Amino acid sequence: MLQFQQKSITVHVYFVVLEGSLGLDLTGPAEALRIANRVLAARSSNQQTAKRFEVHHVGFAETATLSTGLTVSQIEPMPSPQDLLAMTSTTTSAWVVILGQEGITPLNPDLPHNRQLIAWLNDFPIRKQQLEIITVCAGSLFLGYAGLLKGRKVTTHHLDLDELARIAPDCLLQQDCVFVEDDGIASSAGVTTGIDLMVHKIAQVCGEVVASDVAQWMVMPQRRGAKHSQFSDLLSHRAHLHPAVHRVQAAITLAPKTAWTVQSLAEIAHVSPRHLGRLFQQHTGIAAMQYVTLVRLALAKSALSSGVSVTEAADSAGFSSDVQLRRAWHQFGEEGTPSQFSTA
């Protein structure tokens, strides 16, 4: 945990709002900060001193229309990086949050406000624990254009990975994680992962208890950490159109604790066990019983992330024992052990 967690520090968080910024990239992390302040106030007799996060909406125009069509007004002018650095101290820090933008085409660096932001970032004086940058989704592309990613670990939305690699070939691109931090720059994979990253940052400032309360308040069914994949395990092997195979996969996911056999799965598909085996190999690349294990493994990982024991996670996911969970864990090449994953 960062050293300043023990101090009463105020963090000024500057969300850079541009034309076309993704609405959830902005409102999700901002709501996490608002709720953190409420959690802290509820725990303190002095609500003013309890407040840790001051949120600012800044940009290069007074108004901007978000991806959802909502127009944001009264946007504050962009402070200079030097002014931000000057206001930091041992009790005051600043985070600048760069948002992704609407659209399926690569970010256009030549749009007027995009060009202004890249120029603003060019000589940004990053100071870990005092002046940091947070990116959500394709916001990391702005940092690539500004030359801030050389030798740094960074991630972005999976649809923008190739574009970021082209823009910043000297960055250390992390291709399958929810978020990553490296020396004053924290980047998240996309949209909802901005919330995961912000809750993680709240934990650094306020502690894990407050961060857990924020996650509960926001009804986050799973608080994802940096090691989590940005791809859902429960959606793997389902990029096909065969209705019978989908029917079997849905049944497995809805009832993972059922004592599934190839015969019982074949009955759901209305085919013979041998034909089900052929269909699964053709459309998913794995055997039907392997898929059962993968679903149980994904559910066990989710349970471990919520803080339950390995034995409880194994039972809730449909494994007969924690030994069977550990065997499946290693069979499918998961890093470390279930116990280590639960404390990551």
GIWOJO-V36541 format. One record per helix or strand of 2 or more residues. SS is the DSSP state (alpha for helix, beta for strand). FROM is the first residue (numbers start at 1). TO is the last residue. If there is no record, write none. Layout:
SS_FROM_TO / SS_FROM_TO
This chain:
alpha_3_6 / beta_10_16 / alpha_23_42 / alpha_47_50 / beta_53_59 / beta_64_65 / beta_71_72 / beta_76_77 / alpha_81_87 / beta_92_98 / alpha_112_121 / beta_131_135 / alpha_137_145 / beta_153_154 / alpha_158_167 / beta_172_173 / beta_179_182 / beta_185_188 / alpha_193_206 / alpha_208_217 / alpha_233_235 / alpha_243_254 / alpha_262_269 / alpha_273_284 / alpha_288_305 / alpha_310_317 / alpha_322_331 / alpha_338_342
